[in-house]
Amino acid sequence: MEELKTEIKETIISALQLEDITPDDIVDSEPLFEEGLGLDSIDALELGVALKKKFGLKYSSDGDDNKKYFASVNALAEYISAQKK
């Protein structure tokens, strides 16, 4: 699971071109949006596309559970793991 979390962090950094951030700077349990990493709705769209391409995720852009899936690196890792099964 740690390897998956690192891949997620690297995807976040590359997809959003976060030049001054390393995977170690992103705390697994901290929120990705607003507080925490401070991403916004534009970032959410770009990140969603990148994660679909990298991990083959399937989700609706207007799905009610998206906030839960994208809450943190931990939440994304759990969702991706569940999708792969």
Buried (B, 14 or more C-beta within 10 A) or exposed (E): EEEBBBBBBBBBBEBBEBEEBEBEEBEBEBBBBEEBBEBEEEBBEBBBEBBEEBBEBEBEEEEEEBEEBBBBBBBBBBBBEEEEE
